[in-house]
Amino acid sequence: MPSRQSAVCIVSGGLDSVCYAAHLAKDHDIYMITFVYGQRAKREISAARHFAKVLKAKDHKIVDIGFMKSLYGKSNALTDKSQALSASFAQNLVVPIRNAIFITIASAWAMSINAKVVAYGAHTGDVLHYADCRPEFLRSMNEALNLADSDSMAAGNRQEIRILSPAIDGLDKSSLLKLGHDILKDKIFLTWSCYSNGVKAGGKYLHCGRCESCINRKRAFISANIDDKTRYAA
């Protein structure tokens, strides 16, 4: 039996990245990486920790790049609490080149452990509004990162990496959800999608139910014809 390839999976703790990591874990040894970048949704980090255990990740690194919050300033609502979180797409939901930063760091780890694959959870529904989710961005990053260490590859010290995403695979959010739900069943409801850190009710934190990410989550469950057991405040 051929040996399993290793994949470094960028996992926020949200629905998309967890589902894609679960899908890849079927035939890859996965190494998970989660970033603390000053996001309001700290609860997603706890979710990522949980799924690293569920998916039996070989390793899970939580990388603190919280200094980015001071660089981002008021550029986006995901790191700036003073801004309202909109119910539909708004330009202030875009965190400047966030995926480029994540992929670069994840690729450095992948090259260091000789992993062949780097993966993140961008799906086809993301490509309209988020430039760093588009296949052409991913292909450019893939080429640039392999060029950046091409001498080591030529010497046989490293191998080329391949960056994957649901968008590259032609998967939309509901299709990705179905793949993840088939594997994780009701564990999937422990993912955290809300852009806020939640709304406390009855001693527990619920998804707000009002932000764009919560609304997209609700729609994905409806489209996938899966009973949504996520607890929302609205």
N, C-alpha and C positions, 0 to 999 in steps of 0.2 A: 504494500500500500504506500503510495507516495506521501511524503511528509507534508503536513499542513503549513501553508504560508502564514506568516505573522502579519497582522494589520494593526496599525495605530488608529484608534477611533476617537475622534473629537466628540465628546459627549457632554452636553450641557446639563443633562438631567431632564430635558424636555422630551416631548412625544417623538419628534422626528429623529433626533440623534439616537435615542434609545432604541427605537424600532430598527433603525439601520444597523446599529451595532449588533442587535440580536440576530438580524438577518445574516450579517457577515460571520457571526460566531458559529454558524452551522458548519462552515468549512474553513475557518481561519482560527488561529490562536490570537485572541484580541488583547491589546494593550490599550487601556483607556486613559485619556487625558482630558482634564476639565480645567477651565480657566476662571480665575477670580479677577475680573477686570474693572471692578467698581460698580457692577450691575446692582440695580435695586432688588432683583429677584434672588436673594441669597438662598432661598429655599430650594432652588434648583440644584445647588451644590450638594445638599444632603441627599437629594434624589439620585444624583450621579453616583454618590458613594454607595447607596443601596443597590443600584443596578450593576455596579462593578462586582458585587458579591453574587447577585442573581445570575449574571452572565459568566461568572467564573473567569473574570479577566486575569491574565497572568500578572498584571501590575496595573495600578491606577495612580496616576500622578495628578495632584491638584496643584496647579501652577499659579502662584500669586503674582499677577501683573497689575495690582491695584493702583500703581502709580499712573496708569493710563487714565484714570478718572480725572486727574488734575490736568492732563493734556487735552482731554475731550472737552473740559469746561462745560459750556452750555450748548454744545453742538448737537446733543441728542437727549431724548427723554428717558432712555433706558438706564443712563447713569446719573442724570440730573433730576433729583426728586422734585424740584420746583416746577417742572413741566408736567402738564396733564398727559395722561396716556389715552390716546384717541381710540375710538371704537372701529375706525377704518384706517386704511393706510394713510400716513402723513410722513412727510420727509424727515421729521425729527425722530422717527423710529429707526432711522438708518445710523448705525454706529460706524464712524469712518473706518474703512478697510479692516473691520474686525476679523473677517474670515481670512484675509491675507496674513494678518498677524498670527492667528491661531494655526493656520496651515504651515506657516514657516517654522514655528516652534515645534509643531508635531512632526514635521519632516526631519528636523534635526535629530529628534529622538529616534524616528524610524531608521534613519541612516546609521545612527550609533548602535542600534541593536540588530541591524540587518533585516529589518522588516521590509517587505516588498510593497505594502499598501498603506496609504493614508486615506482616511475616510471622514467625511462630515455629512450632516443631515439635510443639506439643501435639496429641495424637491422642485418639480416643475412649476408648482404654484408660486414659488419664491422668485422666479426669474423676471417677472414683470417689473417688480419694484426694487429688487436688491441686486445690484450689479455684481457683487462678490459671491453670488449664488449661480451665476450664468455659466453654462458649459465653456464658452469662449474664455472667460476669466480663468476657469479651472485649468483648461489646456495650457494657457499662457503661464500660469503658476507652475504647472507640472514641468514644462520645458525649462523655465528659468531656474527652478530648484535643482533639477538634474544637472544643468549647466554649471551651477554654482559649485558642485563638487565633482565635476567630470574627470579631473585628473586622478582623484582617488578611485573613481570607478574604472578608469582605464588601467590603473595599476592593480586592479582586482581586490582592493581593500573595501570597497563598498559596492552595492548594487543599485541600479536605478529604482526609483520609487514610482508608483502609479497612484495618482490621486483619484478617488472614487466619490461619487455622490448619487443619491436617488435621481437627481436631475439628469445626470449622465446616463443612468439606466432607464430614463423615460418614465419615472414613477411620480405620480402626484401625491398629495398628502393622504388622501383616503386609501389609495393603493398601498402606500407605505404603512399606514395604520393597520390594514388587513394583514400584511406580512408580519408585523410585530405582534398583533393580537393572536395570530395563529400559534406563535411561539410562547408568548408571555401570559396569555389568557388575562385574567383579572388583575394580575400584577401591573398591567399597563396603566392602571388608574393611580399608581403611585408616582408616575411622572409628574413633572411640574412645568406647566406651560405659561402661567400668568406672568406678565411683564412686571407686575407689582410683587411685593413679598407676601401677598395674601391678605385676606380680611378675616380677623379673628371672630369666631362665633361659636358659642358653646364650648369654649376652651380649646378649639382647634382652628387651624388656619385653612381657609377655603380659597379656591381660585376666585378672583373678583367677578369673573363672568362678563365683564364689560369691556375690557381692553381688546385690541385687535387680535392678540394671540389667543385669548380665551374664546373669542367668537369664532376664529378659524378652527380651533379645537372642536368646538361644538358642531360646526358644519361638517368636519371630517368624519365624526362619528355617525352623523345622520347619513352622509353620502356612502359610508362604508356599511350602513345598516347594522351597526353594532350599538347595543344599549349602552349609553354613556352613564357610567356610575361615578363620574367625577363629581365632587361636591363644589358647587358654585355659590357665591353669595348673592348673585343676581342672574 
